[in-house]
Amino acid sequence: MKTRRNRLFFLHSLALGLLVFLSINHLPVLAQTTNSMCSICRHPALAKGVNMYNWFMGPTIFNQGHQKAFVTDSQILQMKNAGITHVRIPIYAGFLANFKTPTPTFIDARIQLLDNAIARMNKQSIAVVLSLVGNKNAPHDMATSVSVLNTYESLWGSLASRYKNIPPNRIYFEVMNEPAYNVVFPKDPNGPAMWDRVQRRLLQSIRAVTQKHYVILTSYDWDTIGAVTQISNPVTGPNILYTVHFYEPVAFVYQGLQSFGDPNIQQARLLPYPVEPFQCNETLKKLPESVAKSLAYYCYSRYSVANVDSRFKALHAWAQKHQVPVYLGEFGAYNQFAPAGNTEQWVKDVRQISEKYRIPWAYWDYKADFTPMVKVEGVANPKVTVPLGLHY
């Protein structure tokens, strides 16, 4: 009996000691998890998404019946079952509202189409990111014209008022898609400050209506990681996120398309990812001499998953420093002229690196532009859905 009691006492003491040891040794881990900027943890509704270009922004949005036919209820259910948790909807401001007056008024039939789109997504527990897209002069005019800025403030106030009763984990407000102030004011060093001033005003117009909804902010320069990580004084506080778009390396992602910067990228063919210099240089020999000369830098870049990781590592460090969550609002690559399998590898690498740093993402695009996630009638494109880890 004594032996059994001693054994029980020993086991009890051992268990208690082990519990204390585990507790003490887990305290730093718990603290690290609590203090880390885990965007997916804070925003599980944004975990996996897709952009819906040409639903409310694009060349066909004014066609009769377009919005109702763009995506069916069965396709939305298919998206949900595949693992999509949210959609990002770029919205052309001029489609929704009449800008001929200082206070823009909604065009009833069109705003009801957006109401319906949001409701259909929310019905399947798919969250919606509303990303406002102004006309081509909007970024410049908002920075230089008080009346234009007031107009966009009024529009955001009206949108926030209209959707303030939707739960915050079902709708997010993104103030402006890719403002690109480096292009609007190319020689003005105050470009970042001008955009910051405009953005804070748009934020205030939303906050005047609702404090509980999440607002997504951006940088002044195409939403790039480099531009976001240069922001030294970001907006912080409850219910704020910053977004980035990732289309790097540009020569690979845009090959065969008209692109920013080097016009020779449009004539590029079979540029590889990841880059092995010898193979890449052999590819360049098949291109026009001027194109090959212009793109020679790409072959020596040795661009690989390590480069992708370094970019997202820098973004994660910035988010940690400023304690603000981040969101990968766009990424994608054009695969028509890329070597077989290379685009799929790039998509997989970007998605996995984003998830490594616990950053939620939205692929570009659902069924238009670049390499679509689904083909006609919602048929899955495995070259996208497989590397995205979706279950179509």
N, C-alpha and C positions, 0 to 999 in steps of 0.2 A: 504493500500500500504506500509506504514511504517512498519507495523507488518510483512508483507510478506518479505520486504527487510531485516528486522532484523532477521527473521527466516532463510532466505537464507544466511545471513552473519554468523549466528550461525552455520548452517549446514556446510558451507564452512570452517569455522574455526575449527569445530569439525573434519571434514575430513582431513584437513591439519595437525591438531594435531595428529590424528590417524596415518597418513602417516609418520610423523616424529617419532612418538613413535615406530611404526613397524620397520622403517629404523634403528633407534638407537638400538633397541633390536635384530635386525637380523644381525647386523654387526659382533658380535662374532661368530655367527653360520656360516656366510659366510666365515669368516677368518679361522674357524676351518675346514670347508670343503676344502678350498683352500690349507691349509697346511697339511691336513691329507694325509696319504699314501694310497689312494684308488686305488688298482691295477686294479680292474675291470673298474673304471672310466677312467683310463689312457689307458687300453688295452681291450676295449669291444670285440675285435676279439678273445680274449682268454677266454671269460666268461665261456663257457661250452665246454668241449672237451672230447675226448676219445683217448686212445693210440691204435696204429695200430701195435702191436707186430706181428711178423712173416710175415710182408709184405716185409721188407728189413732187418730184423734181425730175426733169428730163424732157426729151423732145416730144413725147406723146401725151403729156399730162392734160392737155386741153382737148384731147379727143373725147367725143361723147361716149360715155360708158366705160372709159378706160379704168378708172379707179376700182369699180365693182368687179371688173373682169381680171384685174391684175393677178390676184391670188385668191384661190377658192378656199372655202372652209375646210375641205378635206386636205388641202395642201398645208394649211395652217396646223391642223392636227398632225399631219405627217412631220412637220418641223418639230413640234413639241415632242413627239415620240422618238425623233432622232436625237434629241438632247438639246435643242435650241431653247435657251431660257429668255432671250429678248431679241427684239429687232430694233435696228436704228433706222429711222425714217428721215432722210433729208427732205426738207419742205421748202419749196420756193415761195417766198413771202408774197410775191405778186400773184400767186395762184389763189391764196386764201383771202386776201384783203384788197380793198380799193385804196390806193395810195394818193388819190387826187385831192384828198383833204388832209389837213394837218393831223387829224386823229383818224387813222385808218379804220375802216369799218369792214367787218367780215362779209364776204359774199356768201349768203346763207346756204345756197345749194352746195357750195364747195366746202365750207367748214363742216357741214353735216357729213360729207364724205370722209373727212378726217375723223370726226366723232365715231363714225361707223367702223373705220379701220382700227382705231384704238380699242373699241369695245370688242371687236372680233378677236383681236390678239389677247386681250385681257381675259376673255371668256375661256381661253385655253391656258391661262396662267402664264402667258408670255408677256413680259414687260415691254414697254415702248420707250425709246429715246427719241424725242423730238429735236431735230437739229435744224435750226433756221438757216436758210440760204437766201441772201439778198441778191439783187441784180449786180451786174459787174461793177457798177459805180458805188455800191453801198459802202464798202470799207472806207473809201476815200471820203465820201460825202458825210458819213457819220463822224469822221474826225474833223471835218472842216465846216460843217453846217449844223448849227444848233437845231434848226427846224427838222432836218433829216434825222438827227439823233433822237430828238423828241418823238418823232414818228415811230422809230423802231422801239423805243422805250414803251410807247403806248401799245404797240402790237404785242410785245411780250407781256405787258400787264394784262391785256385782254386774253391772251392764251392761258396765262396762269390762273386768271379768274374762271375761265371756262372749265379748266381741268383740276382745280384745286381740291375737289371732293374725291378724286381718284386716289387710292392709297399710294403713299410715296414709293413703295416698292413695285408699283405697276406703271409709273410714268416718271421720266427724267427729262429735265429741260436743259438742252445744250444751246448756249446763247448764239453761237455763230459758227458755221462750218468754214474752216480754213480761211481766216481773214487775210492772210498774205500781205501784211503791211510792209514787208521787205520789198515787195514788188510795187505796191501802191506808192511808197515813199522810198525809192531805192537809194537815194543819197542823203537821206535825213536820219541822223543818228537818234533822233527822238521818236522814231517809228514805234519801238517797243512801248515807250511811255504813252504815246497817243492811243495805242490799242488798249493798254491797261486802263486808261481813263475811260474809254468807251465801254469796255467790258464791265467795269465796276458800275457804271451807270445802268447798263442792261440788267445786271444782277440786282441792283436796288429796285428796279421796276418789278421784278419777280418777288423779291423779298417783301415788298410793300403789300403783296397779296397773300403770300404763304411763306412761313418760316420752315415748315416741316418737309417740303419737297427738296429733292436733290437737284443741284444746279451744276452743270458740267462746263468748265471754263477751259481756255486754250491759250496757246502762245500767239505771237504776232506773225509767225513764219510757217505757214502751211501745216501747222500742228506737228512739226517734226520733233523727234526726241531731243536733238541738239538745241532747238529753240526753247523747249520747255525747261530743260536742265539749266539754261542760262538765266531763268527767272530767279532773281535774288530775293524778291519780296512778293511771293504769291499770295493770293487771297486764301486765308485759312479760316477754320471755324467749322461748326456743324454743317453737315449736308452739302459739302463742297467736294468736287472731284476735278482733276485736270485730265484732259484727253491728249493722246498722241496718235499720229498716223504713221505707219511704217511701210515704206516702199524703197527699201535699200537692199542691195546696191541698185541705183537707178538704171544703170546700163543693162543689167539683167532683167529687172522687173518690167521695164518699158521697151525692150528691144522690139523693133518693128512698128513702134507707135511714135507719133509726134510727142516729144517730151520736153521737159524743162531743161534749160542749159544746153547741152551739146546736141545740135540738130542731127549729128551723124548716128545717134542712137536709133533713129527711125529706119536707117538702112542696115542696122546690125542684125545678124542672123547667127543662131546656134552658139551664142555666148553661154558658157557653162556656169552652173552652180552645183557644188562648190568649185572653186577655180584651181586648176592645175596648170601652171604657166605654159609648159610645152604644148599640151593639148590645145590650150586657149590660143596660143600663137599660131598653131597650125590652122585653126579656124579663121583667124584674122587674114591669113594669106589668101583666102578665098573671097575676101571682100574687096571692094574698090580701095585703091591705095590711100586715098584721103581719109576714108572711113577707118581703115586699119591703123593708120598713123594716129588718128584722133583717139581711138579706143585702146591703144597699146597699154595705157596705164592700168586698164582693167585686168589684163593678163598677169600683171605683176602684183596685183593686190592680194592674191591668195585668199580671196574672200570665202569664208566658210562659216559654219555654225558658231565658231569661236568669235567671229566678228559680231554676229547677231547677239550672242550672249553678252559681249562687252557693252553693247548699246543699252540693252535692257538692265544690265547691272548698274550702269550709270543712272538710268531712270529710277530704279529701285532705291539707289542711294539718295537721290534727290528727294524722293517721296519720304524716305525715312528722316532725312534732315529737317524737312519742313512739316512733317506729320500731316501730309495731305494724300488721300488715295488717288491712284491713277488708273486710267482706262484706255485700252487700245481700241480706239473707235473705228479704225480702218487698217486693213492690210490685205494684200493680194498681188498677184503677178500675172502678166499676159503670157500665155503658154503657146501661142500659135507658132512662134519661131524659136522657142527654146528647145534644147536637146531633150529627147524623150526621158521622162521621169524627173527632170531637174526642177521643174516648177513644183511638182508634188513634194519633192524633198525640201524645197524652200518653205512651202506652206507648213509642212510638218515641223520643221525646225523653229519657225517663228511662233507657231502655236505652242509647242512644247516649252520653248524658252519663256514665253509669256506666262505660262502656267507655273513654270519653275519659280518665278518671282511673284506668283500669286496675283497676277494682273489679269482682269477679265478682258475679253476680246470680242470683236465683231468683224467677221470676214467681209471683204468686198469682192463679190456681190452676190445677191440671191439668184437673179436670172438675166442679168445684163452686164455689159462692160467687163473687161479683163477676162477672167475665167470663171463662168457662173457656177454656183453651187448646184443648181438644178437645170435640166434642159427643158424642152417644151413639155407642157402638161405636168410639170412637177416631177419628172423623172430624174432621179438623182444622178449627179455627175461624180462617179467614184474617184476621179482625179482630184476632186476637192473634198468630198465627204470623208473619204478614207484618211487622208492626212490630217483632217480636222478632228478625227476621232468620233465622228457622228455615226449613228446607227440607222442609216437609211437602208 
